[in-house]
Amino acid sequence: MQSQLILATMRHIVTEDANIKAKNPQWQTLVPAGLSGKTIGLIGLGRLGSQTARIAKAFNMKVIAWSPNLTEERASEAGVGFASTKAELLQQSDVVSLHIVLSERTRHIITASDLALLKRQAYLINSSRGPLIDESALLAVLKAKAIAGAGLDVYDQEPLPLNHPLRELDNVTLSPHNGYVNDSSYKDFWEQTVDNIVSFLDGQPKRKIV
């Protein structure tokens, strides 16, 4: 999901789709951002972060990573560059992508001060958990056009309220927390649920925890 959100945001796919369907006479209203040669900074290098790293490399992007627990050795094993500090990653990255678990330690791991370190042409992508980012600070940055844009699949409050100011911005791509699900995963969820019900009725242990 994260890589898809990166592409949709940087290529302005949603905006251009809406312009064409609205029969806007202006063709190609925005200039898409390329990925080749750009630096993507991953906050978190677990399973999903590593997957995003591999996809980013396929687009010829330079990949760097940081997290509170990440070591240089682990980054090297994953074949990515190691940022020794969060500030270093934010200042160097053209795209910042979050792949970290939400906890009291990581809540608002991206603050107003952190957002101020981003390049003006940078994009911030989050499909992990909404509270990882100070949402009010991000709103202010987006309204001021202080960064190029953001792609969000998660929010402080879900579903996103109808009157939420994020809905009014033209430099943010919004998705309704679809990152964890697709047609195959829904099929797995339901099959596992049915298996567990049958096991329960038969007096057997649950086969899988859904």
C-alpha positions as CSV (number, residue, x, y, z in Angstrom):
1,M,0.0,0.0,0.0
2,Q,2.8,2.4,0.9
3,S,4.4,2.3,-2.5
4,Q,1.1,2.8,-4.2
5,L,0.3,5.8,-2.1
6,I,3.7,7.3,-2.8
7,L,3.1,6.9,-6.6
8,A,-0.4,8.3,-6.4
9,T,0.7,11.3,-4.4
10,M,3.9,12.2,-6.3
11,R,2.2,11.6,-9.7
12,H,-0.9,13.6,-8.7
13,I,-3.1,10.8,-10.0
14,V,-6.2,11.6,-8.0
15,T,-6.1,15.3,-8.9
16,E,-5.6,14.7,-12.6
17,D,-8.3,12.0,-12.6
18,A,-10.7,14.4,-11.1
19,N,-9.8,17.2,-13.6
20,I,-10.4,14.9,-16.6
21,K,-13.7,13.6,-15.2
22,A,-14.8,17.2,-14.5
23,K,-14.2,18.0,-18.1
24,N,-11.6,20.6,-17.2
25,P,-10.3,22.0,-20.5
26,Q,-6.8,22.5,-19.1
27,W,-4.7,19.4,-19.9
28,Q,-1.9,18.2,-17.5
29,T,-2.6,20.7,-14.7
30,L,0.3,19.6,-12.5
31,V,3.9,18.5,-13.1
32,P,4.4,15.0,-11.6
33,A,7.5,14.3,-9.5
34,G,9.9,11.6,-10.7
35,L,11.2,8.9,-8.4
36,S,14.5,8.0,-10.1
37,G,17.5,9.5,-8.3
38,K,15.4,10.7,-5.4
39,T,16.1,9.8,-1.7
40,I,13.4,8.0,0.3
41,G,13.7,8.0,4.0
42,L,12.1,5.1,5.9
43,I,11.2,5.6,9.5
44,G,11.1,1.9,10.6
45,L,12.8,-1.0,8.7
46,G,10.6,-4.0,9.7
47,R,8.8,-6.2,7.3
48,L,6.8,-3.5,5.6
49,G,9.7,-1.0,5.6
50,S,11.9,-3.5,4.0
51,Q,9.3,-4.3,1.3
52,T,9.0,-0.6,0.5
53,A,12.8,-0.3,0.3
54,R,13.0,-3.1,-2.3
55,I,10.3,-1.4,-4.4
56,A,11.9,2.0,-4.1
57,K,15.2,0.5,-5.3
58,A,13.4,-0.8,-8.4
59,F,12.6,2.8,-9.2
60,N,16.3,3.7,-8.8
61,M,15.7,5.6,-5.5
62,K,18.3,6.0,-2.8
63,V,17.0,4.4,0.4
64,I,18.0,5.5,3.9
65,A,16.4,4.4,7.2
66,W,16.1,5.4,10.8
67,S,14.2,4.3,13.9
68,P,14.8,4.6,17.6
69,N,16.1,1.0,17.6
70,L,17.7,0.6,14.2
71,T,21.4,-0.2,14.0
72,E,23.8,0.4,11.2
73,E,24.3,-3.3,10.9
74,R,20.6,-4.0,10.4
75,A,20.4,-1.3,7.8
76,S,23.4,-2.7,6.0
77,E,21.8,-6.2,6.0
78,A,18.7,-4.7,4.4
79,G,20.9,-3.0,1.8
80,V,19.9,0.6,2.7
81,G,21.7,3.6,4.1
82,F,21.7,4.3,7.8
83,A,20.7,7.7,9.1
84,S,22.2,8.2,12.5
85,T,19.5,10.6,13.6
86,K,15.9,11.4,12.7
87,A,16.9,14.9,11.8
88,E,19.5,13.6,9.3
89,L,16.9,11.4,7.6
90,L,14.4,14.2,7.4
91,Q,16.8,16.7,6.0
92,Q,18.1,14.4,3.3
93,S,14.9,12.8,2.1
94,D,12.7,13.7,-0.9
95,V,10.1,11.3,0.4
96,V,9.6,10.3,4.1
97,S,7.6,7.1,4.6
98,L,6.5,5.8,8.0
99,H,6.7,2.1,8.9
100,I,6.8,2.0,12.7
101,V,4.5,0.7,15.4
102,L,2.5,3.2,17.4
103,S,3.4,3.2,21.1
104,E,3.7,5.9,23.8
105,R,7.3,6.2,22.7
106,T,6.5,6.7,19.0
107,R,3.3,8.8,19.4
108,H,4.0,12.1,17.5
109,I,7.4,10.8,16.4
110,I,7.0,13.5,13.7
111,T,6.5,16.8,15.4
112,A,6.2,20.4,14.2
113,S,10.0,20.8,14.6
114,D,10.6,17.7,12.6
115,L,8.3,18.9,9.8
116,A,10.3,22.1,9.6
117,L,13.3,20.1,8.7
118,L,11.8,18.7,5.5
119,K,12.7,20.0,2.1
120,R,10.1,22.2,0.5
121,Q,9.8,19.7,-2.4
122,A,9.5,16.7,0.0
123,Y,6.5,14.4,0.4
124,L,5.4,12.7,3.7
125,I,3.7,9.3,3.4
126,N,1.9,7.5,6.3
127,S,-0.1,4.3,6.1
128,S,1.1,3.0,9.5
129,R,-0.9,4.9,12.3
130,G,-2.2,8.4,12.3
131,P,-0.9,9.5,15.7
132,L,2.7,8.9,14.7
133,I,2.4,12.4,13.2
134,D,1.3,15.6,15.0
135,E,-1.8,16.1,12.8
136,S,-2.3,19.7,13.7
137,A,1.3,20.5,12.8
138,L,1.0,18.6,9.5
139,L,-2.2,20.6,8.7
140,A,-0.3,23.8,9.2
141,V,2.6,22.8,7.0
142,L,0.3,21.6,4.2
143,K,-1.8,24.8,4.3
144,A,1.4,26.9,4.1
145,K,2.6,24.7,1.2
146,A,5.8,24.3,3.2
147,I,6.2,20.8,1.7
148,A,5.2,19.4,-1.7
149,G,2.4,17.2,-0.2
150,A,1.4,14.2,1.8
151,G,-0.2,10.8,1.2
152,L,-2.3,9.6,4.2
153,D,-4.1,6.3,4.8
154,V,-4.4,6.7,8.5
155,Y,-5.6,9.5,10.8
156,D,-6.0,10.5,14.5
157,Q,-9.8,9.9,14.2
158,E,-11.3,7.2,11.8
159,P,-13.4,7.5,9.9
160,L,-12.1,10.9,9.1
161,P,-14.8,13.4,10.1
162,L,-16.7,15.0,7.2
163,N,-15.7,18.5,8.2
164,H,-12.1,17.6,8.8
165,P,-9.8,20.3,7.2
166,L,-7.6,17.6,5.6
167,R,-10.5,17.0,3.2
168,E,-10.2,20.5,1.9
169,L,-6.5,20.5,0.9
170,D,-5.4,20.0,-2.7
171,N,-1.8,18.8,-1.8
172,V,-2.8,15.7,0.2
173,T,-3.9,12.3,-1.2
174,L,-6.3,10.6,1.2
175,S,-7.2,6.9,1.5
176,P,-9.7,5.3,3.9
177,H,-7.3,3.1,5.9
178,N,-7.1,0.6,3.0
179,G,-3.4,-0.3,3.6
180,Y,-4.1,-3.5,5.6
181,V,-6.7,-5.0,3.3
182,N,-7.3,-6.3,-0.2
183,D,-9.6,-8.9,-1.8
184,S,-7.2,-11.8,-0.9
185,S,-6.8,-10.7,2.8
186,Y,-10.6,-10.4,3.2
187,K,-10.9,-13.9,1.9
188,D,-8.3,-15.1,4.4
189,F,-10.1,-13.3,7.2
190,W,-13.4,-14.9,6.5
191,E,-12.0,-18.4,5.9
192,Q,-10.1,-18.2,9.2
193,T,-13.2,-17.0,11.0
194,V,-15.3,-19.9,9.7
195,D,-12.5,-22.4,10.6
196,N,-12.4,-21.1,14.1
197,I,-16.2,-21.3,14.5
198,V,-16.2,-24.9,13.3
199,S,-13.3,-25.7,15.6
200,F,-15.1,-24.2,18.6
201,L,-18.3,-26.1,17.8
202,D,-16.2,-29.3,17.6
203,G,-14.5,-28.6,20.9
204,Q,-11.2,-28.1,19.2
205,P,-8.6,-25.3,19.8
206,K,-8.8,-22.3,17.5
207,R,-6.8,-22.9,14.4
208,K,-5.8,-19.2,13.9
209,I,-6.2,-16.0,15.8
210,V,-7.9,-13.5,13.4
